[in-house]
Amino acid sequence: MSGTFRLVVSYASDIQTIERTFAVLRALAGRSDSTGVTEVARTTGLAKSTCSRILSSLDDLGIVERIDDAGRYVIGSGLRTLAASGAPAGTLRDLARPYLRELAGRLGESAALAVMDGGEGLYVAQVVTPGPVQVTDWTGQRFPLHTIAAGQAFMGSWTDERIADYAADGLEEFTAHTVTTLVGLRQRVGEVRRTGVAWTVGEFSEEITGVAAPVCDADGEA
């Protein structure tokens, strides 16, 4: 009986460790910049010591990367490589990549593909152009829909009721330019419906300006 008890306790502990690790990864994936241990602990509700141990282990594996002596982290190349290797051929990302390359080449700017995932936007592919100024690789990053051009483009096919539901719990402010009211969001979505494109300037990050157009299905849903 004691052996069975130890096995059950060990299994439960292993599951808890996995859940905590994924919580830490999600906390990093939801940020556009580097994140410190204190911020991760606040986001996840875990103890700072727990977050520090998890981040240190993930850094050793290349899943996250520590970028300065202050102990700030970003999603690492190891995780991006792992995610890319598991994608089957012929996925939406693979289909979109030639068009992204063409678009980036014509504009001389980065081009990216985003999808809706769990009420957030998720960047799934990005193509950058060579040049002295390189932008962050947003692949795998999540973002609140009201803060990025791609997110506002998604909302162009939404009903007014759905937009109101989205804004009901408040619109988080990331910069002084972020849309934070339902009236403002409706105005932005109205422009998307009228022009077919969405523009944002410094609304998720001061350094980011974006333009996006939705790719809609047969029902007109982005």
Residue pairs with C-beta under 8 A, 6 or more apart in sequence:
20 44
20 46
20 50
20 54
21 54
21 58
23 44
23 46
24 40
24 44
24 46
24 51
24 54
24 55
24 58
25 58
25 63
25 64
25 75
25 79
26 44
27 35
27 39
27 40
27 43
27 44
28 35
28 40
28 64
28 73
28 74
28 75
29 75
29 140
29 141
29 142
30 43
30 120
30 141
30 142
30 143
31 39
31 141
32 136
32 138
32 141
32 143
32 204
32 205
32 208
33 74
33 205
34 67
34 68
34 72
34 73
34 74
35 72
35 73
35 74
36 70
36 71
36 72
36 73
37 48
37 51
37 52
37 55
37 71
38 48
40 46
40 51
40 55
40 73
41 47
41 48
41 50
41 51
44 51
52 71
55 64
55 66
55 73
58 64
58 76
59 65
59 66
59 73
59 76
61 78
62 76
62 77
62 78
62 79
63 75
63 76
63 78
63 79
63 82
64 73
64 74
64 75
64 76
64 79
65 73
65 74
65 75
65 76
65 77
66 72
66 73
67 73
67 74
75 140
75 141
79 140
80 137
80 139
80 140
83 140
87 93
87 94
92 113
92 115
92 124
93 113
93 124
93 125
96 113
96 125
97 125
97 127
100 111
100 112
100 113
100 125
100 126
100 127
101 111
101 127
103 111
103 127
104 110
104 111
104 127
104 128
104 129
105 129
107 129
108 129
108 131
109 129
110 126
110 127
110 128
110 129
110 135
111 126
111 127
112 123
112 125
112 126
112 127
112 138
112 139
112 150
113 123
113 124
113 125
113 126
114 121
114 122
114 123
114 124
114 148
114 150
114 151
114 212
115 121
115 122
115 124
116 122
116 145
116 154
116 222
117 142
119 145
120 142
120 143
120 144
120 145
121 142
121 143
121 144
121 145
121 148
121 150
121 151
121 154
122 140
122 141
122 142
123 138
123 139
123 140
123 141
123 142
123 143
123 150
124 139
124 140
125 139
126 137
126 138
126 139
128 134
128 135
128 137
143 150
143 151
143 204
144 151
144 171
144 172
144 174
144 204
145 151
145 152
145 154
145 155
145 166
146 152
146 155
146 166
146 167
146 171
146 178
146 179
146 185
146 188
147 172
147 174
147 178
147 179
147 200
147 203
147 204
148 200
148 203
148 204
148 208
148 210
148 212
149 197
149 198
149 199
149 200
149 210
149 211
149 212
150 198
150 210
150 212
151 198
152 188
152 189
152 192
152 198
152 200
152 212
153 192
153 197
153 198
153 212
153 213
153 214
153 222
154 214
154 222
155 163
155 166
155 185
155 188
155 189
155 192
156 189
156 192
156 193
156 196
156 198
156 214
156 222
157 214
157 216
157 220
157 221
157 222
158 166
158 189
160 186
163 182
163 185
163 186
163 189
164 182
166 185
167 181
167 182
167 185
170 180
171 178
171 179
171 180
171 181
171 182
171 185
172 178
172 180
173 180
174 203
174 204
174 205
175 202
175 203
175 204
175 205
175 206
176 202
177 201
177 202
177 203
177 206
178 203
178 204
179 185
179 188
179 203
188 198
191 198
191 199
192 198
192 214
196 213
196 214
197 211
197 212
197 213
198 211
198 212
198 213
199 209
199 210
199 211
200 208
200 209
200 210
201 209
202 208
202 209
214 222
215 222
216 222
